[in-house]
Amino acid sequence: MICGVIVSNRACLKEAGGLTIIGQGIEYSRMIAFEDHFQMSDTKRRKVLEQALSRGGDFAEIYAEYRVYSFINMEEDIIKETAESISLGLGVRVISGEKTGYGYTNDLSFDSISKAALTAASIADSEKTASLPVFQRALPSEDRYPLKRPAHQASLQDKIELVRRAYLSCQKSDPKIKKVKALFQDHVQYVSVVNSEGWAAEDARPQVKLVCTAVAEKNKRKEFGFSGGGGRVGLEYFGQVLSPERIGREAAEEALLLLEAVEAPAGEMPVVLAPGHAGVLVHEAVGHLLEADFNRKKTSIFWDKLGKRVGSPLLTIYDDPTRPSFRGSYNIDDEGTPPSKTLLIDRGVVHSFLQDRLSARLMGRPLTGHARRQDYTCIPIPRMSNTYVDRGQEDPEDILRSVAKGIYAEKFEGGQVEDSGKFTFSISSGYLIEEGRLTAPIKQATLIGTNIDILQKIERVGADLSFGLQTGTCGKEGQEVPVTDGCPTIKISRMTVGGQS
């Protein structure tokens, strides 16, 4: 199948059928992905890039992807579903000014790839010609996800055993646990990127996730709990770092706790964000609006704030794709650029944006290595990876003791953010703070505000930086990519809480 899109100042995703082979596997390797799986010589790649630039254009690129995936689902006391698949495909991109053309195919015959290249080329119409330099391959200087036991090499039975252990641990926690679901996913993604500037880079990215959900019931009232873990790790992670039993137990504990939760109060009050999980609020309310495409199009509230103060001097935010084994990490981004730890907000001042190649060129800014795509059917766009508020210096217990009456926000279940910075977020679990102590668990609380206003009201930041569950996925313009977020304990002096008045 060959598909193409022409894009002007926007990202576009079109669905394409993929090659699927059930029950296959591959050997994990740090070798060059392009040569291992895509079998295209430098001569053929050069010809494809020449075709992509045959009608002009500033830049052309080939992105190839080979992915092996497996999935296991257990519920109603049985292994209800297992699946294994392989997908293979390639996309060709052409940039001409602010326009992007993209063609992709899951048929890697040279004729099909050529048609994809010519589809991408159709956006350009100029007399400009480009001579292609010699390809310079760049292997990552550091492997950020070395594995002892890659998940895709493990047997199906080994994976099922992890799922069973999490499921049974949750189910046996308490008679009030009425329903349990445990899910395991893993994949390895081989990618190769070559472009008309002579750059060639490859990567092999593992990913694994084990999660459990629980439903607890008491007096006809039902509540849900969730826990999980993973990252760019192997199965040893579930023996050395986070056991399936702990995942199941934590899911049950959250559901049981919420059975005892009270309605949250409403009004303006101090809010304390818990370390780790509450980082999702920063990801959604701040991080997206610091992605470069929103700022070059002037749709983000931060587009004219570079170098200006927008928050408390206690606030520093990074996005770091280089953290070892994290779910959002990578050795190269999806344009082949080596990633870098990027300072977004420095002590309250906007320092930089997350850049892809197109935005960086149009804005005259350096690349940061944050171009990401869901798969070979998608063009790359600026995306977060592992986003977090840096640690402060305060004792988190002292922060709690400073609040006479307020809300402790522990986990969030979703939210909505506008380009203007206005947001609403629903707290899935949290506590009342009364006289400096955590008291009753709360439910159905909503945090409402505007990001710059809230950033300026940050008055205390703890030294206890931690990260949320390594299970998160971020959606943007139809594309989903794995991410992580985190924060230390943070006190916001006043915030609107929607609850029971």
N, C-alpha and C positions, 0 to 999 in steps of 0.2 A: 504494500500500500504506500502511495506517495501522497503527502498532503502539504499544503503551503499556506502561508498567511502573509499579508502585507500589513505592516503596522506603522502608524505615524503618531509618535508621542504617547504610546500606550503599550501595555503588554497584552498578549493575546494567547489563549490556549484553545486548541481544537483537539478533540478526542481522536485517537487513531487506534486501529486494531494492532495488537502486538503478537509476536510469535510466542506461543505458549507450549511448553513441553512438560508434561506431568511426570514427576518422579525422577528428574534428572539432578545431577550435582556436579560440582567442579572442585578442583583442588585450589586452595587458597595460595596466593603467591604475591610477593611484592615486586614481581617482574613487571616490565612495561606492559600496560594493559592493551595498548593499541596493537602491538605485535602479537600478543597472545590470543586475542579474541576477534580482531577485526580484519586482519589479513589484507591490509592495504599497504602497498609500497609507497615510498616517498614520491616516486614518479606519479602514481595515481592520485595521491593527495594533492600534489602540485597542480595536476590537470584539473581536479575538482575546484580548487581555489581560483584557477585561471577562468574557469567557466563562471564561477560566482561573481567575478569582477569583470566579466566580458562586456557589460553595459555601463561600466564605471563603478563608482562606489569608493568609500574611504577605507573600508576594512571588510575582510571576509574571514570566516571561521568554520571549522568542522568540529562538531561535538559528537562523540560516539559513546554508547553506553551498553553494557552487558550486565544484567542483574539476575541473581538467583534468590528466590524468595520462598519462605515456608511459614505456615500458619497453623496453629492448633487452638481449638476452642473446646472447653469443658463446661457443661452445665447440665442440670437435672441428673447429676451423678454419673454421667457418661461422657466419653470423648465424642462430642457431637459433630465435630468437623475437623478435618485436616486438609491441607492443600500445599502443593509445591509447584513452582512455576519458574520458567526462565523467559526473560524478555531481552530482545536485542534490537537496537535501532541506532539511527544516525540522523543528525540535523545539520543543515548548512545555513549560516546566517550572513547577511550582507547589511552593512550600515552605510547609509548615504545621507550626510547631513544629520538631521534629526529623525530620519526614517529608518525603520528596520524591516527587512524582508527575511522570511524564514521558510525553508522547505525541509521536510523530514520524511523518512521512509524506514520501514522495518524489513525491506528487501535490500540486502547489501550487495546486489549485483552492481557493476559499474554503471550500467545504463540507468538504473533507478536512482543511484546517487547523483548522476549527472543531471537527471530531470529535477531532483530536489535543488541542486545548485542553480540551475537556470530559473527555477521558480523564485528562489531568493533574489536572484539577479534582476528580476523584472521591476524592482522598485527604482533602480538606478537608470538614469538616462543622461549620460554626459560623455564627453570625449576623453575624460580622464582615464589614463591607463596606469597600471601598477606592475612593477617588476617584483617577482617574489624572491626573497633572500633564501639562503640555505637554512634548512630547519635546524634549530638549536634545541636539543632535548634537555629538559631540566627535571631531574628527579628531586623530590622534596629532600631538603637537607636533614629533616627530622621526621621519623614516623611517629605520629601522635596517637596511634592505636596499635601497638604491638600486642599480639595475642598468643597465649599459650595453647588455647583450644578454641579455634574458630567455630562458631555455632553451626555454620552450614556443613561442617565436616562431622558433626556429632550425629548419632543415630536418631531416628524418629522416636525410638523407645526412650532414649535419654531425655529428650525434650518433653515427651508425655509425662515422664516421671516428675519433672519440675512442676508441670501444670497440676498434676494430682496432689503434690505436696502442698502447694499453695491453696488449692481448693479445699482439701480436707482440714487444713489448719484453720481456715476461715469457718467452715461449716461446724466444726466441733468446739468453737470458741464459746458458744452460748446457745441455749435452746431457742432464744428469740431470733436467731439468724435463720430466716426462712428460705432464702434463695441466694445462691452463690454462682458466680461466673468467673472463670479463670481463663486467661488468653495469653498465648505466647506467639511472638512474631520474630523472625530474623531474616536478614538479607545481607548479601554482599554485592556491592555495586562497583564494577570496573568502569572507569571513565578515561577517555582520552580527548585532549583538546589540541588542535593545531590551527594556526592562523596565518594570515597573509603577511604578518610582520616577522615570520620565521620562528615563532614560539611554538614549542611542542612540550606538553606535560601530561603525565599519567598518574592515576591513583587507584587504589583498591580499598574501598571503604566498607568495613563491617558495621552492622547495626543489630542490636537485639533488645527485646522488651518483654517483660513478664509482668502482667497486671492482674489484679483481682478486684471484683466489685461484690458488695454484700448488700442484702436487703434485710433489715431487722424490723420486726413487727411487735407491737404491744398495744393492746386495747384498740385494735383495728387501725392504729397509726403506723405508717411505714416510713422508714428513713433509709438513706443510701450511704454507703461508705466506699472508699476507693483507696487503693495503694498500689505501688508498683516500682519498678526500677529497671535499669539497663544502661544503654549507651553504646559506644563503639568498643565493646568488650567481648570476651568469650564466655563460655559457660562457667568458667572458674569463678566469675563474679558472683554467681549465686551460691557459691560455697564459701568464699572468702570475705565478701563484702555485705551482701544482702541475701539472706536465705529465703526460699519460698515460704517457709513457715512464718517468718516475720511479715512478709507481704500479706499473706492471708489473715494473720492476726490483726495487723494494723487496719485493714479494710473493715473487719468485724468491729474493732474498737470504735472506729469513727461512726459507723451506723448505730451502734449501741449508745454512744454518747449523745447523738442527735435525738434519740428517743426521749432524752431528759431535757432537751433544750427548751429555752423559754423564748418568747417573742422579743425581738430587739427593740430598744427604745428608739424614738424618732427625734430628730432635731439636730442642732449643731453641738458638737462635743469633740474632745480630743480623740484621736484614733491612733492606735499603735499597730504598726504592721509587723507581723511575726517574721523571724528570719527564714529565709529559704522560699517557701511556697508563695509568700506575698510578693515575690519578685515579678509575678505575672502582671500585677497592676502596673509596674514600671514598664514592662515590656509593651503592654498594650497602650497605655496612656501617654508614654513618652517615646519609646523606642521606634515605633512605626513612623512617627512624625519626624524622626531624624534620619530616615532613609532618603538618599539623595534624589531619587526621581520625584518624590513629592515636593522637594524643596526647589529643584530647578524649574518645576512647573508652577511654583508659587501657590500650591494648594495646602501646604503645611503651615501651621502657625509659626514655625521656626524659620521660614524661608529667608527672612531678613534679620535673623537674630544671631548670626555668626559673630562671635567675639563679644556678644552682649550678655549681661546677666539676666537669667530667667529663673533662678532658684536660690535657695539658701547657700551660703558659703560652705555649709557642711556637706553639700551634695556633690558627689563625683560618680559619674556613670561610665562604664566601659562596655564594649562588646568585644569578645575575645574568642575567635575561632581556633586558637592554638592550644587551648586547655587539653591536656592529655586525656583521651578516652571519653570525653564528654559527648553527649548525643548530638550537639550542634557543631562539633569540631570537624575540621577537614585539613588535609595536607595542601591541597590547592582548591581554589574556588572553581566554579563551573565555567569560567573563562580561562582557566589555567594559571591564574595569578596566585602567587604565594600569599597567604593571608597574614594579617598583622593584628595584634591587640590594639584596638582603636579607642582613644579617649574621646567620648562624645560630649560630656559635660564636665568641666573642670572647676570644682569649687563654686558651682552655680552658674558658670559662664559656658555658653555653647562653644565648643572647641572644634568640632568637625562633624561631617555626615558620613554615613555608610555608602560607599561608592561602588558602582559597576563601571565598566569601560565607557559606555555611552555618556552617562551622567558626568563622570570625571572629566571627559574631554570637553563637554559643553560648558561645564562650570569652571574649567581651568584648575581643577583640584587633583591631587595625587590619588592613585588607586589605593584602596584599603583591603582588597581581596574579599569583598562581600557580594559578588555576583553569584546568585544561586538559582537553580531551576529544579522543578519537580522531577523531570525526566527528559528524555531526548525529544519529546514532542513540544517542549516549551522553550521560549527564549529566556535568557537570564535577566534577572532584575535585582536591584539592591535589596538585600534581606539581612535580618539579624541572624546571629548564630547562638552565642552564649552571652546574654545581656545581664548586667548586674550593677547594683549600687555598691560602690566600694565601702569597705569597713570604716567605721569611725573609731572613737576612742572611749566611748562610755560603756559602763557596766549595764547590761540589759535589765538587771534587777533594779538599778537606780532609775532607769527610764520608767519602768512600771510604777515604782513608788511615787513618781512625780505626778501621777494621774489620780485625781480624787474620784472622778466618774467619767467613764468613757467606754470605748469598744476596742477589743483586741481582735484584729482580723488575721485569721490563720490561713485559711484556704479560700480560693475563689472558684466559682463555677462558670463564670462567663461575664461578658461585659460588652459595651458598645462605646466606641470613641469616634468623634467627628473630627474633620480636618481643623476645625476651630479650637480643638483641644478639650471640648466639653465631653465628659464621660459619665457613664454609670456602670458600676460593677456589683455583682451579687456575691455576697459572702456565703460559702457553703459550710464553713465551720469557723467558729470564733467564740469569744467569751466576753462577758461583762467585766469591766475593771471597776472595782469599788474599793476606795481607800487604799489604792496602791497594790491591790491583789486581784488575781484572776478568780472570779467566782462562778456564776452559772454559765453553762454553754448557751449560745444563742443560735437562732436560725432566722432565715428570711430577712436578712439585713442587706441594705443596698447602700453603697457609697456613691455620692454624687458630687461632681465638682468640675473645675477646669484645670488642666494640667499645670499651667504656669502659676496660677493662684495657689495650688496645693504644693508645688515645688518650693514656693517662697515661704510656706508655712511649716516646712520641716525645721524643727527646733532641736532635735536630739537624734544622734545616730550611734548605734551600738558597735562594739568591736567584734560581734559574733556573726560575721558574714557566713552564710551557708547557701546552698542551692536547693531548688525544688526537686521533685521526682524527675528522674531521667526518662520521661515518657512523653514529653510534650511535642506537639506538632503545631506549626503556625501556618495560617492560611492568608494568602494575599493574591488578589486578581486571578483566582481560580487555581493557584498553585499551592501545594502543601510541602513544607520542608521540616525536618526535625530541628528542634531548638531546646535550649535550657535557659532558665532565668534564675536570678537569686538576689538576695539583699540581706543586710543585717537587720536587727531590730531598729525600727524608725518611728519616731513620734512626730505626728502632724498635729499642730496646736489646736486647730479647729477644722471640722469637716462636716458636711451635711450627711446625716445618716437617715435613710428611709427605713422605717420599721413601724412599730405600733406606737401611736401617739398616746 
